[in-house]
Amino acid sequence: MSATATVLTLPDRGPSLAEQYIAAGDTDSARKCRRHITEAFTARFGDFDRWLAAPAADRLAAPLPVRGFAAWAAVTTGVAVDAEYVAAAHSKWGLFLTEKYPQTAATFRAEAASLGFDKLEIDKMWSKLSQITVIAGCPPDLLTAQQYVTARDAFAAAVMALRGHRPKTLATPLFGLDAVMFQRGQAPVPALRKPWQARSVHEVDWDHVAVTAPTMAATMRRYLTQVAISLRPSSVQVIDTTLRQLAGMLTAEYPEVTAVAGIGRHHIEAFKTWLAARPGYRKQTTLSKTTLGMRMGHLRAFFERIAEWDYDDVPTRIPVFASDRPLKDRPLPKFLDDPAAAKLMTAARALPDRFDRLCVELLSRTGMRKGELLGLTVDAVVQIGSAYWLRTPVGKMRTDRYIPLHPAAKALIDDWVAQRPDWQASDLLFTDRGRPIPPTRVDKAVGRAAAAAGLGHVHPHQLRHTLATQAINRGMSLEAIAALLGHKTMTMTMVYARIADRTVADEYFAVTEKVEALYHQQQTAQLPADAEGTQMRKLRAEVHRRMLGNGYCARPVELDCHFESICESCTFFVTTIEFRPTLQAQRDDAERKGQLARKKIFDGLIERLDATGT
């Protein structure tokens, strides 16, 4: 029944409401008291219709018993009441709603308890839901997600206006209520973080940029709209941050730049300097090379794409070069050796928390990424033949895959599913109190296991590296490891061959024995020709590289070269922007000597270097 229709019919039903309220008293004295309350209500407001139309201040000025009757009448009739009054009335909304909908109240409490909330938390959530229900003017079972969000936000705003801020005492029950209502199918996906723990707001928002540089803001926002169609939301978010940082720096330090077309090379260099001076994340004093490279990569892609897409607001020349991305160190992946891995697993199995045990076990036995683990669904375990497999969700590489499931891991998953409430709307395997488990929970689980094992700091991705290293050390092929880890190219997998190659190691120790034998022989003795071994010979060939005065020659050692003096025209020649001065000097030398063909080669190299940086 709509609020308008209810109000129009209330004058005729007023007496019946009073009679119902009086009859609900369980003793003669209670009924007599209720009669006095209804008479006071009638004397003050006349009927319920006039009560609804009265200003909130007048209704709040009424005695508490009169406000109690009004609250009972609002719940009984299902009429919507303004949020300003509901937030300030201090009426027993939850009690009246329980009397009106006892089965709904019992179901809600049982569902909230099954998610892990205690009685006190459930009481607070039901109280807030009752107030939200009254504001929406809808029975709690019939609330839609949109009605819930609208009424909840109106209630929170009313409390904020009443108390001058949004206190934790309000936000805490609403945070839990959002999760319960989502699992009931009556609210959108809840936020991972509590309101008072949310990250800080953006340093510069687009509305601020649009005031001083409207054309630039429009171009960048148009670009973000387009990439949002093809990229993941998380990727779009970091690109948005990069563009906002550039726009904010330009509007603050170069106010004359109002369009993307006005961005020049010197602006990009200033932005690089500005970025390099910024504080880093976590405990770093400055931004890491990885972050700097990511930001410059975003900008280079931005300028290249808007040029390809024929935007009007485009610089005459792309001001970001590939060489603007700092060269990163490429250390080998950190992994746990066999004794440390065994200690970690032993400690993990003794952890008191079920999720902690399951988390470390699955990461260690499957090599999944953290995001893949948290994205598993309740139907992720499948049986193929006599074996069980785990289907990982589409993740970083935009593909899914099946991973053989160890019986110990299968038993832990079965135990988790058996204790997971089956009425939830979400199909995620791992939820906590109605919410998806955040990534930080995985970090803490691995950290607790590592601390218990006395291993110091261990991060979840190390378990992925550990599994790959264990597999390659025990003879598993690189192709099988690539399939297990979900690598898109073999290049990603080859890094583990740098960590440990059992075949190369075996050959090394075989050669060592022969060398030892050589040392015990005469000085003229030589190693046999087969002492090097095929794998060691292959390893030596792969790392062979000749350095030139202006670059490197990537020609395999097996291929002979008859043109040692004209490396620059060889297809194996590689150079970068660092060698530009040398190339320019060689070009000028060719011009002075009238060597037109040689000059043409260097002109082409320099032109490509200026355009691409490599």
Phi, psi and omega in degrees: 000132181287158180297321182295314181296322181295317181297321183293333182265354186293323181305321180285337184261356183308305180303321181294327176296316179297318180295319178297318181294318180293317183294337181287349177293138186270354177222165179298319180294324179293319180294322178296319178296318181293327178296318178298323180294315181294324178294320178295322178297315181295319180296329184274319187240345181088291177212178185292328179299315179290329176298317179295325182279344183290151176301150181301324180297320179293320180292322180288339179282348180291154178301156183302317178299322178295320178294328177294318177296320179298320179294317178299317181295321179295318179291319182296318183273343181074023180277145179284136179242142184297146184296327181300317181287316183300320183291333187253351190285333182057036177270165184273066183298317182296320179296314181295322180290325177295320178295325182283321184231070184297322182291321178297318179297317180294318180295316180300316181296319180293320180293317179296321179295322180293339177276353177109007179276145179271176186299317181298317179296320181293320178301317180293320180293320179294324177297315180292322178297323179298316179294320178295321179297317180295319178296320179285337183067039185218142176301147185300327180287339185258001179298130172271166180299320181292318178297319180297312182296316181297312181291322179297314181295323178294319178295315180297320179295322179294319178294319180298318179293326182287320186255355178085354178196173179260096185286156178297332181298335176271316186294326183298307178295326178294324179298315176290322180297321178303318181292315180296316181293327175296314180294334175281355181080023184239016179205156178290174180302127183285159177290150179285324186257152175289152185305321183276357177250007182292156179292158182295160181287166181299146178297319180226127177259164186293329179297322178294318179296321184296336180290316184262335181222071186297321182293316179297316179298318181295318180295315182293321180289326175297318178297316180297324178297321182287314182290337178295339180287327186249342182253163178289151179304322180295323178292318179297324181297317181287327175294319177301318179297317180299313182293323178294321179296316178297313180297320179295318178296319181293316181292333180277319187253339179227068184298344179287343178275106182247357182218157178298326180299337181272000181279122180247181182299319182295333176291320179294320178296321177295323179293321177299317178296320179296317179296315185297336181270354182285151176292148182274180179273158180056241186255007180284142180282329177226168180297144180285163176297328178297314179294317178299315179297321179298314180298315181292327175295320176300316183291318179299316178297322179299310182293321180294318184289317181293334174289317178295326183274006176060042173292150177287325184268080184226137175295157179292337180217139179295118187275358181248128180256161177298329181287352176290341178278119183297145178291124183267148169292142179239072180290157176295148178301139178278132180223166177265133175289173187302314179298319180293321179297320179295320177297318181297316181294321179296317179292323181296321182292344179262001180292144183285334184275131181298316182294321179301314180297312182295321182299307182295321180297313182292316180297322183287326187265346182243339182072020180292154170284161181301315180295325178294320179299313183287343179269001180297143179254169185294340180258024185289332181274123179232152178255124177239109187069233179260001183251157177255141181232155180246122180269116180277149179286165174297124186230225188303319182271008178062029176224158171247170182201166176251135181240132175302136185254121179293143181305323179295319178291322178298320180295320179294321178294317179300318179295321179294314181296322181297330182260004180273130178302127186271001182269356187292148178285330182283141176261008176296141180288320185251108173229154179226116182054041175087355182247151171300140180290128182286157180302328181297334178293325177293317178303316182291324179297313178294320179297320179294319179294319180294320179296318179295331180272354180072034185258357184079207184283127174227129178255157186305324184292338177297330180291328175294314177296323181296316180298316180297319180293319177298319182294316182289329178289340182253019171093005179289137183290155178297325179297319179292321178295320178299318179293321181295317185271351179075034178285142182279326179228158179291339178301322179295326183279329184299339180299330180286338175291336176285332181288308185202119175238107186298325180294314178297319180298316179299317180294323179300313182290331175294317178295322180301320179297320180291324177295318178300320178295323179298320183294337181267000179258188179289161183294335182278354182292149180232154175287147177293159184296332182272007184290335183292320181085149185293319182290321178292324178294320178295319179297318179296322181291325183291329183265002180291131178202134180258133178265134178254176180289338183230017180167209181227150173255120181263019181292127176303147185296334182290338182268124178282158180231123181259009184231054185299337185269354181230053181299329186296340178262003181279144181291345179266002182285133179229135176213167182223178186296339180296334183266010183300316178303320179295315179298320179297319179296319178293323178296316179295323178297318178295323179294319179297326182271359179074021179272085188295319181296317179294320177299321181296322179298313181291326175300317179295318179298314182294321180297317180291325177296316180295329183278322188240341183086355180203000000 
